[in-house]
Amino acid sequence: MFKHNKGRLALVAAAVGAVIALSGCSSNNPVEAKPSSEASGTSLVVGSQAYYSNEIVAEIYAQALEKGGYKVERTFQIGQREVYLPQLESGKIDVFPEYIGSLLQALDKTATGGTKDAVFTALKAKLPAGLSVLTPAAASDQNSWTVTKAFAKKYNLTDIASLKNVTEPITVGGNAELETRPYGPSALKSKYGIATAGFTAVQDSGGPLTVKALVDNTIQLANVYTADPNIVSNNLMALKDPDGLFFPDNVAPVVSTKVDKKAQDILNKVDAKLTAEGFVALNAESKNEQKSSAVIATKWLKENDLN
């Protein structure tokens, strides 16, 4: 019936043109979403921790979903698990890159750890209603107790238990939450009999401020993530953990019920390509080359034929 109404056709064309123009001006994402994202009306909120490495994975998820036809809202740099987990549970966030072991420990203080598969199975059983966790990637970002190589050489340190060799006061550094985590200073005392002399809050999740404090000997022991390229470039050493104080921390997306099978398949394809070595390389692009998460994600998706 529209072919007999030229005035109505003109209005429709103008409205469509305005929408296209507005969407082109407002988009700041380097990977343009498919038109179906507007047509379907499916909108997902992707979140991240206040940590550059986690944001990179969140941005990869976001861009992959946009290419799959989903409208994505980014809520990045939220904070630590104590802050963002309630938002996940309340449905304010739909997709969040998580670390399976640390999340399990946060949800179940009595968890015993084990292999990646065992931790993943336990985590699925402990997730709050309305949330699920998808297949973990090979990539992981383990918590670790880290020292300088010079400090390790001085006291012949190899693993966490060998900290008993240290004869000087040990000051621990990390996010304030570390003091109450199940692998924190209290665990060093209860599990290994290692007494620490104090705690210094360094609120950058094992980042450059923490590394500087280690190198300057302001602190002697820090919680640094093993995929951080700063470990190699600053002559640090993550102490071995043969007793499993830290659970396997493979990357996996935690998702809400809004994430349908198509979106889950997209996220699983991403994680299938995310290797341990590749994850360190992504972090190095951020830390050493100062690239943004958006640029890093776009390049990675292209290199892995996911764009």
Rosetta silent file (secondary structure, phi, psi, omega in degrees, C-alpha in Angstrom):
SEQUENCE: MFKHNKGRLALVAAAVGAVIALSGCSSNNPVEAKPSSEASGTSLVVGSQAYYSNEIVAEIYAQALEKGGYKVERTFQIGQREVYLPQLESGKIDVFPEYIGSLLQALDKTATGGTKDAVFTALKAKLPAGLSVLTPAAASDQNSWTVTKAFAKKYNLTDIASLKNVTEPITVGGNAELETRPYGPSALKSKYGIATAGFTAVQDSGGPLTVKALVDNTIQLANVYTADPNIVSNNLMALKDPDGLFFPDNVAPVVSTKVDKKAQDILNKVDAKLTAEGFVALNAESKNEQKSSAVIATKWLKENDLN
SCORE:     score description
SCORE:     0.000 S_00000001
   1 L     0.000  -20.395 -177.545    0.000    0.000    0.000 S_00000001
   2 H   -66.819  -26.004 -175.227    2.998    2.330    0.499 S_00000001
   3 H   -64.986  -13.985  177.245    3.645    2.608   -3.246 S_00000001
   4 H   -97.889    4.738 -175.923    0.567    4.898   -3.473 S_00000001
   5 L  -129.489   84.577 -176.011    1.767    7.186   -0.661 S_00000001
   6 H   -64.171  -37.010 -179.583    4.884    9.119   -1.705 S_00000001
   7 H   -63.250  -40.936  179.683    4.773   11.399    1.334 S_00000001
   8 H   -67.666  -38.456  177.104    4.831    8.474    3.733 S_00000001
   9 H   -61.050  -41.209 -179.689    7.680    6.878    1.805 S_00000001
  10 H   -63.441  -41.470  179.066    9.733   10.038    2.103 S_00000001
  11 H   -63.694  -42.892  179.638    9.197   10.189    5.865 S_00000001
  12 H   -63.008  -44.877  179.768   10.229    6.553    6.270 S_00000001
  13 H   -61.856  -41.069  179.617   13.359    7.055    4.166 S_00000001
  14 H   -64.771  -40.803 -179.470   14.314   10.130    6.145 S_00000001
  15 H   -64.734  -42.592  178.542   13.841    8.327    9.453 S_00000001
  16 H   -62.976  -42.649  178.501   15.966    5.391    8.324 S_00000001
  17 H   -61.505  -38.823  179.684   18.678    7.735    7.130 S_00000001
  18 H   -65.808  -41.134  179.413   18.669    9.548   10.451 S_00000001
  19 H   -62.932  -43.583 -179.848   19.043    6.325   12.403 S_00000001
  20 H   -63.937  -42.250 -179.473   21.963    5.212   10.235 S_00000001
  21 H   -63.908  -43.786 -179.417   23.660    8.574   10.578 S_00000001
  22 H   -64.381  -42.553 -178.517   23.229    8.665   14.332 S_00000001
  23 H   -65.673  -34.689  177.952   24.525    5.116   14.780 S_00000001
  24 H   -67.338  -36.546 -179.040   27.584    5.918   12.691 S_00000001
  25 H   -74.926  -35.114 -172.943   28.380    9.003   14.778 S_00000001
  26 H   -83.635  -20.538 -175.668   27.833    7.411   18.163 S_00000001
  27 L   -73.283  127.701  174.872   29.802    4.200   17.621 S_00000001
  28 L  -115.378   14.055 -179.555   33.300    4.225   19.117 S_00000001
  29 L   -94.922  131.030 -176.249   33.977    0.544   18.561 S_00000001
  30 L   -67.706  -18.493  178.372   36.486   -0.294   15.812 S_00000001
  31 L  -106.738  113.760 -175.752   34.515   -3.373   14.735 S_00000001
  32 L   -73.379  132.818  178.913   31.144   -2.389   13.303 S_00000001
  33 L   -71.127  152.018  176.725   28.234   -4.559   14.433 S_00000001
  34 L   -68.281  150.248 -179.712   26.146   -6.321   11.834 S_00000001
  35 L   -55.889  -26.288 -177.828   22.825   -4.642   10.999 S_00000001
  36 H   -62.348  -20.510  179.562   20.975   -7.603   12.558 S_00000001
  37 H   -64.258  -35.908  178.133   21.953   -6.294   16.008 S_00000001
  38 H   -73.916  -38.342 -175.997   19.560   -3.401   15.524 S_00000001
  39 H   -70.554  -38.823 -175.125   16.873   -5.600   14.037 S_00000001
  40 H   -76.732  -30.052 -178.680   16.977   -8.281   16.709 S_00000001
  41 L    75.194    5.587  179.202   17.013   -5.894   19.645 S_00000001
  42 L   -76.052  119.525 -177.907   19.181   -8.336   21.623 S_00000001
  43 E  -123.163  131.108 -179.080   21.358   -6.307   23.974 S_00000001
  44 E  -124.933  140.786  176.500   24.037   -7.730   26.263 S_00000001
  45 E   -99.812  122.281  178.126   26.110   -6.015   28.938 S_00000001
  46 E  -106.809  128.777 -178.571   29.757   -7.113   29.035 S_00000001
  47 E  -115.107  167.955  174.485   31.732   -6.265   32.177 S_00000001
  48 L  -149.056  158.450  172.104   35.342   -6.403   33.301 S_00000001
  49 L   -68.798  168.118  173.318   37.453   -6.130   36.414 S_00000001
  50 L   -82.891   63.833 -175.584   39.526   -3.023   37.073 S_00000001
  51 L  -153.500  127.490 -171.769   42.478   -4.816   35.519 S_00000001
  52 H   -56.394  -41.098 -176.861   43.889   -4.320   32.031 S_00000001
  53 H   -64.513  -42.867  178.379   44.238   -8.036   31.260 S_00000001
  54 H   -66.546  -37.019  178.571   40.629   -8.785   32.168 S_00000001
  55 H   -64.683  -36.816  178.517   39.449   -5.807   30.123 S_00000001
  56 H   -59.601  -47.147  179.822   41.253   -7.142   27.043 S_00000001
  57 H   -64.616  -41.241  178.394   39.319  -10.426   27.237 S_00000001
  58 H   -60.345  -39.857  179.411   36.062   -8.557   27.895 S_00000001
  59 H   -68.781  -37.391  175.214   36.673   -6.417   24.813 S_00000001
  60 H   -61.614  -46.724  176.688   37.373   -9.512   22.705 S_00000001
  61 H   -57.238  -46.534 -175.981   34.072  -10.992   23.920 S_00000001
  62 H   -61.623  -47.919 -178.888   32.262   -7.719   23.202 S_00000001
  63 H   -66.296  -38.535  178.507   33.574   -7.346   19.663 S_00000001
  64 H   -63.207  -41.551  178.379   32.931  -11.003   18.836 S_00000001
  65 H   -65.758  -39.771  177.893   29.331  -10.673   20.033 S_00000001
  66 H   -63.061  -41.272  176.785   28.864   -7.494   18.004 S_00000001
  67 H   -64.520  -25.604  177.892   30.109   -9.265   14.904 S_00000001
  68 L   -84.288    1.956  175.329   27.565  -11.970   15.676 S_00000001
  69 L   101.095   11.838 -179.773   24.741   -9.444   15.545 S_00000001
  70 L   -99.556  143.826  171.788   24.353   -8.478   19.204 S_00000001
  71 E   -84.135  128.471 -173.492   24.127   -4.981   20.573 S_00000001
  72 E  -120.746  132.879  171.183   26.734   -4.700   23.334 S_00000001
  73 E  -108.940  130.046 -178.943   27.041   -2.294   26.226 S_00000001
  74 E   -97.766  129.025  173.314   30.457   -2.202   27.892 S_00000001
  75 E  -127.175   83.903 -172.514   30.776   -1.766   31.654 S_00000001
  76 L   -99.532  167.069  175.628   34.515   -2.088   32.168 S_00000001
  77 L    56.783   46.285 -176.350   36.912   -1.421   35.045 S_00000001
  78 L   -74.296  -43.014 -175.339   34.272   -2.201   37.681 S_00000001
  79 L   142.048 -158.160 -179.820   36.555   -3.335   40.473 S_00000001
  80 L   -88.277  177.123 -172.224   37.284   -6.565   42.260 S_00000001
  81 H   -58.752  -33.474  179.429   35.001   -9.563   42.689 S_00000001
  82 H   -61.547  -25.199 -178.552   33.434   -8.192   45.860 S_00000001
  83 H   -91.030  -47.333 -171.686   32.073   -5.307   43.779 S_00000001
  84 H   -86.800  -22.922 -177.826   31.039   -6.893   40.485 S_00000001
  85 H   -60.799  -42.633  175.883   29.732  -10.286   41.617 S_00000001
  86 H   -60.146  -31.713  178.561   26.550   -8.772   43.112 S_00000001
  87 H   -70.446  -35.467  174.264   25.962   -7.005   39.780 S_00000001
  88 H   -64.660  -46.051 -178.535   26.254  -10.313   37.968 S_00000001
  89 H   -63.432  -32.167 -178.318   23.851  -11.970   40.388 S_00000001
  90 L   -85.094   -4.122  178.077   21.321   -9.154   39.999 S_00000001
  91 L    86.714   10.174  179.331   21.355   -9.374   36.215 S_00000001
  92 L   -77.382  -19.862  177.792   22.983   -6.002   35.579 S_00000001
  93 L  -125.939  138.546 -176.765   25.835   -7.734   33.708 S_00000001
  94 L  -105.349  -28.866 -178.549   25.363  -10.544   31.193 S_00000001
  95 E  -136.502  129.655 -179.871   28.907  -11.558   30.240 S_00000001
  96 E  -144.588  124.520  174.736   32.001  -11.421   32.437 S_00000001
  97 E   -71.101  122.898 -176.395   35.440  -12.984   31.886 S_00000001
  98 E  -122.160  174.672  178.158   36.250  -14.904   35.043 S_00000001
  99 E  -122.174  115.727 -162.202   38.975  -17.122   36.470 S_00000001
 100 H   -61.234  -40.066 -177.631   37.497  -20.438   37.481 S_00000001
 101 H   -70.150  -46.455 -179.600   39.564  -21.197   40.580 S_00000001
 102 H   -63.740  -38.363  178.471   39.397  -17.766   42.168 S_00000001
 103 H   -66.840  -41.212  178.056   35.667  -17.573   41.547 S_00000001
 104 H   -60.554  -43.968  179.410   35.129  -21.004   43.092 S_00000001
 105 H   -63.394  -33.498  178.218   37.088  -19.970   46.187 S_00000001
 106 H   -69.531  -33.248 -177.359   34.995  -16.818   46.448 S_00000001
 107 H   -89.510  -25.093 -176.214   31.761  -18.822   46.294 S_00000001
 108 L  -139.411   99.390 -177.311   32.840  -21.802   48.393 S_00000001
 109 L   -66.183  -15.763 -178.708   35.295  -21.240   51.231 S_00000001
 110 L   -99.105    4.039 -178.274   35.527  -25.012   51.767 S_00000001
 111 L   -59.148  144.825 -174.562   36.486  -25.846   48.157 S_00000001
 112 L  -105.190   -2.279  177.932   39.459  -28.185   47.912 S_00000001
 113 L    79.622 -148.312 -178.528   40.785  -27.293   44.463 S_00000001
 114 L   121.444 -155.653 -179.430   42.223  -29.916   42.145 S_00000001
 115 L   -72.754  170.025  176.557   42.603  -30.115   38.380 S_00000001
 116 H   -56.586  -45.802 -178.221   41.102  -27.639   35.931 S_00000001
 117 H   -64.589  -39.832  179.838   38.267  -30.064   35.151 S_00000001
 118 H   -66.026  -41.959  179.261   37.551  -30.714   38.829 S_00000001
 119 H   -66.263  -41.013  179.338   37.462  -27.006   39.632 S_00000001
 120 H   -62.341  -43.320  178.583   35.242  -26.308   36.617 S_00000001
 121 H   -63.355  -43.743  179.250   32.779  -29.009   37.678 S_00000001
 122 H   -64.684  -38.484 -179.241   32.690  -27.693   41.248 S_00000001
 123 H   -64.250  -43.378 -179.907   32.197  -24.127   40.041 S_00000001
 124 H   -57.481  -34.399 -178.420   29.193  -25.031   37.902 S_00000001
 125 H   -77.659  -19.524 -174.496   27.521  -26.483   40.981 S_00000001
 126 H  -102.944   -7.088 -178.132   28.205  -23.401   43.119 S_00000001
 127 L   -65.772  142.237  176.773   27.160  -20.604   40.778 S_00000001
 128 L   -60.252  156.979  179.033   24.179  -18.522   41.925 S_00000001
 129 L   -58.048  139.937  178.867   20.846  -19.095   40.197 S_00000001
 130 L    92.411   -5.678  179.445   20.612  -17.392   36.829 S_00000001
 131 E  -120.485  148.333  173.401   24.330  -17.678   36.068 S_00000001
 132 E  -142.086  161.139  179.687   26.321  -20.283   34.161 S_00000001
 133 E  -119.220  134.281 -178.178   29.950  -20.677   33.161 S_00000001
 134 L   -89.894  177.903 -174.423   31.044  -21.638   29.657 S_00000001
 135 L   -58.441  127.360 -179.453   33.960  -23.835   28.572 S_00000001
 136 L   -67.074  150.648  173.952   37.281  -22.561   29.991 S_00000001
 137 L   -80.426  165.304  171.352   40.096  -21.457   27.708 S_00000001
 138 L   -69.184  -27.647  179.298   43.576  -22.962   27.818 S_00000001
 139 L   -66.048  140.405  175.656   44.713  -19.482   28.851 S_00000001
 140 E  -141.261  158.750  176.414   44.977  -18.837   32.559 S_00000001
 141 L  -133.413   80.528 -173.755   46.085  -15.993   34.768 S_00000001
 142 L   -67.035  141.558  162.798   47.105  -17.711   37.971 S_00000001
 143 L   -64.433  149.623  174.971   47.445  -15.955   41.262 S_00000001
 144 L  -151.746  155.399  166.344   50.992  -16.364   42.505 S_00000001
 145 E   -92.465  118.926 -171.136   53.246  -15.371   45.344 S_00000001
 146 E  -120.362  141.930  178.259   55.979  -13.471   43.550 S_00000001
 147 E  -132.048  170.876  171.191   59.386  -12.193   44.638 S_00000001
 148 E   -76.089  153.517  177.681   62.353  -10.602   42.899 S_00000001
 149 H   -63.081  -32.739  178.643   64.917  -13.013   41.508 S_00000001
 150 H   -64.671  -41.500  178.636   67.522  -11.341   43.727 S_00000001
 151 H   -66.497  -40.178  178.911   65.425  -12.067   46.842 S_00000001
 152 H   -63.705  -42.157 -179.956   64.892  -15.652   45.669 S_00000001
 153 H   -66.052  -39.419 -177.960   68.615  -16.159   45.118 S_00000001
 154 H   -60.357  -38.799 -174.459   69.485  -14.664   48.518 S_00000001
 155 H  -114.048   13.817  178.047   67.283  -17.151   50.379 S_00000001
 156 L    54.625   52.079 -178.433   67.283  -20.080   47.934 S_00000001
 157 L   -89.144  134.700  177.343   63.563  -19.717   47.229 S_00000001
 158 L  -128.413  -48.801  179.350   61.887  -22.128   44.819 S_00000001
 159 E  -126.349  179.942 -176.248   58.326  -22.681   46.007 S_00000001
 160 H   -60.897  -42.911 -178.044   55.952  -21.075   48.492 S_00000001
 161 H   -60.360  -28.963 -177.587   57.023  -23.343   51.352 S_00000001
 162 H   -70.333   -6.902  174.521   60.636  -22.259   50.908 S_00000001
 163 H   -60.618  -15.960  175.792   59.712  -18.802   52.214 S_00000001
 164 H   -64.481  -16.328  179.118   60.522  -20.350   55.607 S_00000001
 165 H   -73.695  -19.126 -173.555   64.163  -19.803   54.616 S_00000001
 166 L   -72.507  131.048 -177.357   63.769  -16.032   54.847 S_00000001
 167 L  -107.118   -2.435  177.599   65.328  -14.546   57.990 S_00000001
 168 L  -106.503  162.614  177.957   64.272  -10.915   57.517 S_00000001
 169 L   -60.688  137.488  179.354   60.767   -9.451   57.957 S_00000001
 170 L  -107.617  116.126  174.288   58.538  -10.098   54.949 S_00000001
 171 E   -97.598  128.873 -177.730   56.108   -7.332   54.009 S_00000001
 172 E   -96.015  141.737  176.827   53.292   -8.468   51.727 S_00000001
 173 E  -127.519  145.511  178.222   51.772   -6.209   49.071 S_00000001
 174 E   167.703 -178.468  175.194   48.564   -6.459   47.082 S_00000001
 175 L   -58.346  149.436 -177.276   44.963   -5.321   46.814 S_00000001
 176 H   -55.016  -33.312 -178.903   43.332   -4.752   50.190 S_00000001
 177 H   -63.748  -21.806 -176.911   41.066   -7.746   49.570 S_00000001
 178 H   -59.016  -30.588 -177.807   44.111  -10.006   49.537 S_00000001
 179 H   -59.588  -30.274 -176.310   44.294   -9.936   53.332 S_00000001
 180 H  -108.339    3.913  179.023   41.070  -11.942   53.586 S_00000001
 181 L   -73.078  152.634 -176.201   41.447  -14.181   50.542 S_00000001
 182 L   -66.199  -11.496  177.265   41.815  -17.953   51.234 S_00000001
 183 L  -111.956   13.179 -175.465   45.346  -17.896   49.800 S_00000001
 184 L   -76.910 -165.804 -177.484   46.367  -14.658   51.563 S_00000001
 185 H   -54.726  -34.739  179.977   48.866  -14.002   54.359 S_00000001
 186 H   -65.224  -32.619  177.532   46.802  -15.977   56.873 S_00000001
 187 H   -69.676  -33.811  176.666   47.116  -19.066   54.631 S_00000001
 188 H   -62.083  -37.237 -179.801   50.881  -18.657   54.578 S_00000001
 189 H   -73.404  -49.295 -174.615   50.813  -18.820   58.371 S_00000001
 190 H   -72.550  -35.486 -175.193   48.310  -21.663   58.781 S_00000001
 191 H   -88.620  -34.735 -173.457   49.542  -23.874   55.935 S_00000001
 192 H  -121.801   -7.243 -177.451   53.288  -23.269   56.021 S_00000001
 193 L    72.561   24.003 -178.706   54.034  -21.570   59.334 S_00000001
 194 L   -95.586  113.362  179.719   55.323  -18.484   57.496 S_00000001
 195 L   -91.717  130.266  176.424   54.798  -15.332   59.527 S_00000001
 196 L  -100.615  154.344 -172.594   54.687  -12.055   57.615 S_00000001
 197 L   -89.754  -14.276 -178.544   55.681   -8.732   59.159 S_00000001
 198 E   171.677  174.014 -178.313   52.954   -6.564   57.696 S_00000001
 199 E  -131.546  130.967  176.062   50.687   -5.798   54.778 S_00000001
 200 E  -115.017  120.357  179.338   50.886   -2.889   52.339 S_00000001
 201 E   -75.995  121.032  175.038   47.806   -2.196   50.212 S_00000001
 202 L  -125.969  104.473 -165.498   48.783   -1.583   46.593 S_00000001
 203 L   -88.960   55.041  176.418   45.547   -1.215   44.652 S_00000001
 204 L  -133.879   25.000  174.079   46.576   -2.129   41.119 S_00000001
 205 L    52.831   46.844  178.282   46.008   -5.896   41.011 S_00000001
 206 L    75.091   18.728 -176.811   49.676   -6.786   40.821 S_00000001
 207 L   -83.051 -154.707 -172.360   50.350   -4.082   38.229 S_00000001
 208 H   -61.362  -33.195  178.532   53.193   -1.553   37.831 S_00000001
 209 H   -67.822  -40.474  177.862   52.825   -0.070   41.331 S_00000001
 210 H   -65.916  -44.567  179.312   53.092   -3.519   42.883 S_00000001
 211 H   -61.090  -43.798  179.320   56.044   -4.412   40.679 S_00000001
 212 H   -61.271  -40.886  179.299   57.806   -1.149   41.585 S_00000001
 213 H   -63.357  -37.375  175.727   57.259   -1.839   45.282 S_00000001
 214 H   -65.880  -49.781 -177.312   58.873   -5.272   44.842 S_00000001
 215 H   -62.950  -37.186  179.350   61.806   -3.943   42.842 S_00000001
 216 L   -80.155   -4.203 -179.242   62.331   -1.097   45.356 S_00000001
 217 L    65.965   22.149  171.598   62.134   -3.626   48.221 S_00000001
 218 L   -68.654  -36.726  170.983   59.278   -1.698   49.841 S_00000001
 219 L  -125.080  158.814 -179.554   57.548   -5.065   49.880 S_00000001
 220 L  -113.520  -14.568 -175.257   59.181   -8.477   49.531 S_00000001
 221 E  -143.468  130.245 -176.520   56.210  -10.626   48.538 S_00000001
 222 E  -140.298  155.354  174.629   53.329   -9.803   46.225 S_00000001
 223 E   -91.138  103.117 -179.626   50.315  -11.356   44.566 S_00000001
 224 L  -120.799  140.692 -178.888   51.074  -11.028   40.832 S_00000001
 225 L   -79.765  138.865 -169.408   49.198  -12.792   38.049 S_00000001
 226 L   -69.054  -18.688  178.473   51.301  -15.241   36.080 S_00000001
 227 L   -85.973    4.158 -179.053   50.251  -13.961   32.629 S_00000001
 228 L   -77.434  121.232  179.003   51.710  -10.541   33.443 S_00000001
 229 L   -64.653  -14.391  178.291   54.702   -9.766   31.170 S_00000001
 230 H   -63.621  -23.657 -179.503   56.150   -7.669   34.025 S_00000001
 231 H   -61.357  -45.691 -179.279   57.334  -10.883   35.684 S_00000001
 232 H   -75.821  -47.189 -172.226   59.917  -11.465   32.962 S_00000001
 233 H   -70.707  -16.461 -179.520   60.759   -7.847   32.149 S_00000001
 234 L  -114.357   17.076  177.229   61.411   -6.913   35.800 S_00000001
 235 L    56.277   47.245  175.816   63.383  -10.000   36.845 S_00000001
 236 E  -101.926  168.529  178.731   60.667  -11.342   39.115 S_00000001
 237 E  -142.223  123.112  173.408   59.899  -14.962   39.954 S_00000001
 238 E   -81.074  121.397 -178.689   56.542  -16.557   40.705 S_00000001
 239 L   -66.916  140.854  179.299   57.165  -19.145   43.405 S_00000001
 240 E   -63.366  153.408 -175.108   56.075  -22.678   42.511 S_00000001
 241 L  -130.578   65.195 -175.813   52.858  -23.920   44.055 S_00000001
 242 L   -67.342  -19.662 -178.184   53.067  -27.729   44.243 S_00000001
 243 L   -89.751   -2.607  177.945   50.504  -27.876   47.070 S_00000001
 244 L    70.926   35.271  174.691   47.775  -26.135   45.093 S_00000001
 245 L   -59.066  -40.840  175.326   47.346  -23.130   47.376 S_00000001
 246 L   -97.489  129.328  179.667   46.128  -21.298   44.282 S_00000001
 247 L   -75.441  157.541  174.532   43.407  -23.051   42.305 S_00000001
 248 L   -54.992  129.781 -175.068   43.619  -23.401   38.481 S_00000001
 249 L  -119.521   55.556  175.032   42.544  -20.036   37.078 S_00000001
 250 E   -67.640  146.652 -179.339   41.646  -20.689   33.457 S_00000001
 251 E   -75.704  135.904  176.109   39.690  -17.921   31.782 S_00000001
 252 E  -155.555  141.828  178.054   35.973  -18.591   31.217 S_00000001
 253 E   -80.374  131.263  169.732   32.943  -16.376   30.635 S_00000001
 254 E   -95.831  130.101 -171.231   30.251  -16.307   33.295 S_00000001
 255 E  -130.572  156.192  176.973   26.945  -15.497   31.618 S_00000001
 256 E   -90.451  177.885  179.763   23.352  -14.653   32.446 S_00000001
 257 L   -70.102  -14.806  177.656   20.219  -16.295   31.058 S_00000001
 258 L   -71.327  -17.900 -178.406   20.031  -13.541   28.416 S_00000001
 259 L   -83.143  102.265 -175.650   23.028  -15.116   26.678 S_00000001
 260 L   -78.443 -179.754 -175.160   21.381  -17.495   24.213 S_00000001
 261 H   -61.274  -38.594  179.155   22.940  -20.499   22.488 S_00000001
 262 H   -61.231  -45.195  179.763   24.158  -18.458   19.534 S_00000001
 263 H   -66.816  -38.508  177.454   25.977  -16.034   21.845 S_00000001
 264 H   -62.299  -40.489  178.621   27.368  -18.924   23.892 S_00000001
 265 H   -62.718  -38.958  178.244   28.747  -20.515   20.728 S_00000001
 266 H   -62.261  -46.866 -178.482   30.470  -17.242   19.838 S_00000001
 267 H   -66.726  -38.025  178.103   32.087  -17.000   23.268 S_00000001
 268 H   -65.627  -35.683  177.393   33.144  -20.654   23.200 S_00000001
 269 H   -65.504  -37.143  176.997   34.827  -20.133   19.821 S_00000001
 270 H   -63.237  -50.793 -176.244   36.790  -17.238   21.298 S_00000001
 271 H   -65.654  -28.322  178.168   37.946  -19.259   24.308 S_00000001
 272 H   -65.721  -22.701 -179.191   38.919  -22.194   22.090 S_00000001
 273 H   -97.921   -8.893 -173.153   41.488  -19.885   20.452 S_00000001
 274 L   -89.291   99.921 -177.238   42.762  -18.235   23.636 S_00000001
 275 L   -93.757  166.506  178.902   46.013  -19.993   24.532 S_00000001
 276 H   -63.160  -46.729  179.822   48.316  -19.478   27.501 S_00000001
 277 H   -65.956  -40.653  179.236   51.127  -18.095   25.328 S_00000001
 278 H   -63.617  -33.814 -179.662   48.713  -15.947   23.362 S_00000001
 279 H   -67.163  -42.516  176.922   47.305  -14.473   26.552 S_00000001
 280 H   -61.910  -40.087  179.381   50.743  -13.331   27.714 S_00000001
 281 H   -63.855  -39.794  176.490   51.297  -11.796   24.276 S_00000001
 282 H   -61.074  -44.502 -179.921   48.019   -9.867   24.521 S_00000001
 283 H   -64.426  -36.183  179.021   49.043   -8.514   27.902 S_00000001
 284 H   -65.599  -36.173  176.848   52.437   -7.517   26.531 S_00000001
 285 H   -61.208  -36.831  178.760   50.759   -5.474   23.798 S_00000001
 286 H   -73.384  -49.402 -173.455   48.949   -3.549   26.507 S_00000001
 287 H   -76.189  -43.775 -172.875   51.838   -3.143   28.945 S_00000001
 288 L   -91.337  -32.020 -177.737   54.800   -2.777   26.589 S_00000001
 289 L  -106.366   -4.295  176.299   53.234   -1.204   23.516 S_00000001
 290 L    57.563   36.173  176.241   50.529    0.787   25.311 S_00000001
 291 L   -82.558  150.398  177.783   47.799   -0.352   22.913 S_00000001
 292 L   -76.161  159.954  178.179   44.163    0.033   23.883 S_00000001
 293 H   -60.088  -38.420 -178.684   41.969   -2.978   24.597 S_00000001
 294 H   -63.689  -43.592  179.936   39.869   -2.196   21.530 S_00000001
 295 H   -66.934  -44.091  179.667   42.875   -2.201   19.192 S_00000001
 296 H   -61.336  -44.296 -178.143   44.312   -5.370   20.747 S_00000001
 297 H   -65.108  -44.002 -179.746   40.973   -7.180   20.508 S_00000001
 298 H   -59.500  -45.246 -179.490   40.369   -6.202   16.883 S_00000001
 299 H   -63.948  -43.908 -177.483   43.815   -7.450   15.864 S_00000001
 300 H   -64.624  -44.461  179.980   43.451  -10.715   17.814 S_00000001
 301 H   -61.557  -38.838  178.375   40.043  -11.520   16.336 S_00000001
 302 H   -66.937  -45.589 -179.294   41.386  -10.935   12.834 S_00000001
 303 H   -62.421  -28.389 -177.275   44.465  -13.073   13.419 S_00000001
 304 L  -103.180   17.035  175.715   42.283  -15.905   14.708 S_00000001
 305 L    56.327   38.803  179.574   39.730  -15.724   11.871 S_00000001
 306 L  -115.982   14.990 -179.065   36.975  -14.660   14.238 S_00000001
 307 L  -103.986    0.000    0.000   36.177  -11.320   12.645 S_00000001
